[in-house]
Amino acid sequence: MDVLIIDRSDQIKPVLMQLDANVVTLSDEVKALSLVENKWPAVVLLNYDMMQEQTSDYVKVLLKLSSSCKVIVIANELSENEILNCLLAGAKGYQALKQLSEYGQKLITVVAAGEAWITRRMTAIVLDTLRTS
């Protein structure tokens, strides 16, 4: 499996060293777009700190370049509204950085298989948002 980590802080890669995957880490969001445009990664782990409030817009750009890539947003901690914005933009999941070492392999495996990686509470929030839109 091919995994692209987009992270300037180098917080994600050390946590995922044990992954059974072809992992590439980039700290330049423009180079990452180029790689995604060439349809390389199956899964993209995106550090929210790279783009902050513009993360949801960046997710949209990633998916426009390659609708087959699956984006997971990683952050120290996000509000439900920040997570919702990323999910509505097309991200397939969110994971708090502090629990990434515990769930890393499983989240990449299930997202690559087409599932979402969000809590049941976030699922309800997404469904409520879609229902009222």
N, C-alpha and C positions, 0 to 999 in steps of 0.2 A: 504494500500500500504506500502511496506517495502522500507525504504530509509537508505542507509549507507553513512555517512559523513566521509571522510578521511581528517583530518585537524589537524595539530599540534598547530595552532595559536588560535583555538577556535573562529574564526571569523564567521564561517558559521552557526553553531548551534543556537546562540542567535537570528539571523535574521529569522530563520525558526521555532521558537518556536510555532507559531500558526498553523503549518501544521496539517492537519488531516491525519497522517501517523504514522507508527511504525518506529521511528527514532533511529538509533544507531550511535554514534560518536566514531571513533577510531583515535588515534594519532600515531599508529604504523602501517606502511604500510605492514609489514609481517603478522600481525594479520588480517589485512583487506583482504589480499590475501586468508587466510585460510577461512574466512567467505564467501567470494565470491565463493571459490571452493566448498563450501557446498551449493551453489545455493540459498543463503538466500536473498540478496536484489534484488528488481526490478530495483531500480535506485541508482546509486552511484554518489555522489557529491564529486569531487576530487579537493582539493585546489592545484593549480599549484605550490605554494610555497613549497609543500612537496617534490617534485622531480625536480623542475625547468626544465632544458633542457631535463632531462630524463623522463618527464611526458608522452610523446608520447610512449616511450618504456613501461612504466608502464601500460598505457591504453591497449596496446597490450597483456600484461601478464594477466590483469584482464579479457579481453575478451577471451583469450585462456582457462582460468579456467572456465568461464561461458559465453557462447556466448549469453545467454538470458539477461544478465544484461545490463543496459543502462547507460553509463558514461557521465556525464556533468562536464566539467572543469570550475572551479570557480577561478577567480584571480582578483587582484586589477586592473590590466590593462595589456593586452597582445598585441603584434604586430600581424598584419594579418598573418605573416609567422608562428608565434608560434601557433596561433589558427589553421591555416591550417595543421600544423604537427599533432596536436592532433586529428583533424577531419579525416585526412587520416589514422591515427592509429586506428580509430574506434569510437572515441567519438561521441556522438549524439548531442552535443551542447556545447556552451560556454556562460557564463554569467559573466559580470563584477560584482564584489562584491558590489559596491556602489548601484547597482540597484536590488540586490537580494531580498531585502524585498518587493519591488514593484512587482516583477515577480515570486517569489519563488514558490508559489502554482501552478500557471499556467504552469510554465516550467516543473515542475515535472509531472503534469497531462498529458501534451501533449507528453512529451518524453516517459512516461510509456505507452502511447497509440500507440507508434510507430512513432511519428513524430520527426523531428529534431528541435533544438533550435539554429538557427543561423540567421544572418542578410541576407537580399537579396544580399548584396554586397559579403558576404562570400560564399553564394551559387554560385554566378557567378565565384568567384575565384576557388572554388573547381571544378566546371565544366570545366573551362579553363585548370586547372592543369590536370584533367583526360583526357581531349581531347588531350593535347600535350604530354602525357606520352607514 
